Amino acid sequence: MFVTSAFAQTAPEATETLAAPGAAPVGELHTETGVAHDDAHATGVFPPFDASTYPSQLLWLVITFGLFYLLMQKVIVPRVGGILEQRHDRIAQDLDEAARLKADADAAVETYEKELAAARSKAHTIGESARDAAKTKATSDRAAIEAELAQKLSAAEARIGEIKTQAFAQVGAIAEDTATAIVDQLIGAKASAGDIKAAVVAASPKEA
């Protein structure tokens, strides 16, 4: 059990009776657990600042620093270096992949622009060809229509000439018949056909 200094001073007899045989006297107990102080505690110096413990402290400092240095050199630094190298390689791979994708995109854009320019040129060529073909066909159709109209006009003129000739021939015969009928009515006698024809010819207008 714990024994305080106040309890030891107020009840020394009880403490001595409770103490086990061979235990230290109550007056020599300086802690609650009853453990006696050594010489360093007797002088009142904190152990790390005690000059007598400097060699052991330096030894343990060297050992600890050496172990920590070996741990850093063999474990921590290689792991950190490996992680940094992996990240560097990953970043380099990402940059290479980005550069490759950019090059592919640029090539695709260039190919698209070339195909678009070729399509525009082809469309322009097709339009020009279609326009020239339509113009040629229109010219040919116009020439064919004009030739057909000229042929029809020539045929019509020829037909008109024939009708005119027939009309003039019929007009002469009609005039002779009319003159014969008039002579018969006027003089009561028939005139000869030759006289009637000569009179009609003399009376008909001269052709230009």
C-alpha positions in Angstrom: 0.0 0.0 0.0 1.0 3.7 -0.4 2.5 5.5 2.6 2.7 9.3 2.7 5.2 11.3 4.6 2.5 13.0 6.7 1.1 9.7 7.7 4.6 8.5 8.6 5.3 11.6 10.8 1.9 11.4 12.6 1.9 7.8 13.2 5.5 6.4 13.4 4.7 3.7 15.7 1.9 2.3 13.5 4.2 2.5 10.5 6.9 0.6 12.2 4.5 -2.1 13.3 3.1 -2.4 9.8 6.5 -2.6 8.1 7.8 -6.0 7.2 10.8 -7.4 9.0 14.1 -6.3 7.4 12.5 -3.2 5.8 14.2 0.2 5.9 13.4 2.6 8.8 10.6 5.0 8.3 12.8 8.0 8.6 14.8 6.8 5.5 11.7 6.6 3.2 11.6 9.5 0.7 8.9 8.4 -1.8 5.3 7.3 -1.7 6.4 3.8 -2.8 9.0 3.5 -0.1 12.0 3.3 -2.5 15.1 4.9 -1.1 16.9 7.6 -3.2 20.4 7.0 -4.6 23.3 9.4 -4.5 22.0 11.4 -7.5 18.7 11.9 -5.9 20.4 12.8 -2.7 22.3 15.6 -4.5 19.0 16.9 -6.2 20.5 16.9 -9.8 18.2 15.8 -12.7 19.8 12.6 -14.1 20.2 13.8 -17.7 22.1 16.8 -16.4 24.3 14.7 -14.2 27.9 14.8 -15.4 28.5 11.3 -14.2 26.0 10.0 -16.8 27.4 11.9 -19.8 29.5 9.0 -21.2 26.6 6.6 -21.2 24.3 9.3 -22.6 26.8 10.0 -25.4 27.1 6.3 -26.1 23.4 5.8 -26.3 23.1 9.0 -28.4 25.7 7.6 -30.9 24.0 4.2 -31.0 20.5 5.8 -31.5 21.8 8.2 -34.1 23.6 5.3 -35.9 20.5 3.2 -35.9 18.4 6.1 -37.1 20.9 6.8 -39.8 20.9 3.2 -40.9 17.1 3.2 -40.9 17.0 6.3 -43.0 19.6 5.0 -45.4 18.4 1.5 -45.8 14.6 1.9 -45.5 13.1 5.4 -45.5 15.3 7.1 -48.1 15.1 4.2 -50.6 11.3 4.1 -50.2 10.9 7.8 -50.6 13.3 7.8 -53.6 11.4 4.9 -55.1 8.1 6.8 -54.7 9.6 9.9 -56.2 11.0 8.0 -59.1 7.7 6.3 -59.7 5.9 9.6 -59.7 8.5 11.1 -62.0 8.1 8.2 -64.4 4.4 8.4 -64.2 4.4 12.1 -64.9 6.8 11.6 -67.8 4.5 8.9 -69.2 1.5 11.2 -68.8 3.4 14.0 -70.6 4.4 11.6 -73.4 0.8 10.3 -73.6 -0.5 13.9 -73.7 2.0 14.8 -76.4 1.0 11.8 -78.4 -2.7 12.6 -78.1 -2.0 16.2 -79.1 0.0 15.0 -82.1 -2.8 12.6 -83.1 -5.4 15.4 -82.7 -3.3 17.8 -84.8 -2.9 15.1 -87.5 -6.6 14.4 -87.4 -7.4 18.1 -87.8 -4.9 18.4 -90.6 -6.4 15.4 -92.4 -9.9 16.8 -91.9 -8.9 20.1 -93.3 -7.3 18.4 -96.3 -10.4 16.2 -96.9 -12.6 19.3 -96.6 -10.5 21.2 -99.1 -10.6 18.3 -101.5 -14.4 17.9 -101.1 -14.9 21.6 -101.8 -12.6 21.5 -104.8 -14.4 18.4 -106.1 -17.8 20.0 -105.5 -16.7 23.1 -107.4 -15.4 20.9 -110.3 -18.7 19.0 -110.4 -20.6 22.2 -110.4 -18.5 23.6 -113.2 -18.9 20.4 -115.2 -22.7 20.3 -114.6 -23.0 24.0 -115.6 -20.9 23.4 -118.8 -22.9 20.3 -119.6 -26.2 22.1 -119.1 -24.9 25.0 -121.2 -23.8 22.7 -124.0 -27.1 20.8 -123.9 -29.1 24.0 -124.0 -27.1 25.3 -126.9 -27.5 22.0 -128.7 -31.2 21.9 -128.0 -31.6 25.4 -129.2 -29.8 24.7 -132.4 -31.9 21.6 -133.0 -35.1 23.6 -132.3 -34.0 26.5 -134.6 -33.1 24.0 -137.3 -36.5 22.3 -136.9 -38.3 25.6 -137.0 -36.3 26.7 -140.1 -37.2 23.4 -141.8 -40.9 23.9 -140.9 -40.8 27.5 -142.1 -39.3 26.4 -145.4 -41.9 23.8 -145.8 -44.6 26.3 -145.0 -43.2 28.8 -147.4 -43.1 26.1 -150.1 -46.6 25.2 -149.3 -47.8 28.8 -149.4 -46.0 29.2 -152.8 -47.8 26.2 -154.1 -51.2 27.4 -152.8 -50.5 30.8 -154.3 -49.6 29.3 -157.7 -52.7 27.2 -157.6 -54.7 30.2 -156.6 -53.4 32.3 -159.4 -54.1 29.5 -161.8 -57.6 29.2 -160.5 -58.1 33.0 -160.6 -57.3 33.0 -164.4 -59.8 30.2 -165.1 -62.4 31.9 -162.9 -61.7 35.2 -164.7 -62.1 33.6 -168.1 -65.4 31.9 -167.1 -66.6 35.2 -165.6 -65.7 37.1 -168.7 -67.4 34.6 -171.0 -70.6 34.9 -168.9 -70.5 38.7 -169.0 -69.9 38.8 -172.8 -72.8 36.4 -173.3 -75.0 38.6 -171.2 -73.9 41.8 -172.8 -73.8 41.0 -176.5 -75.9 37.8 -176.5 -73.3 35.8 -178.3 -70.4 33.7 -177.2 -66.9 35.0 -177.6 -64.1 32.8 -178.6 -61.9 31.2 -175.9 -58.8 32.8 -177.3 -60.2 36.3 -177.2 -61.4 35.8 -173.6 -58.0 34.5 -172.5 -56.2 37.3 -174.2 -58.5 39.9 -172.6 -58.0 38.3 -169.1 -54.2 38.3 -169.5 -54.3 41.9 -170.7 -56.5 42.9 -167.7 -54.5 41.0 -165.0 -51.8 43.0 -163.1 -48.2 42.5 -164.1 -46.0 40.5 -161.5 -43.2 42.5 -160.1 
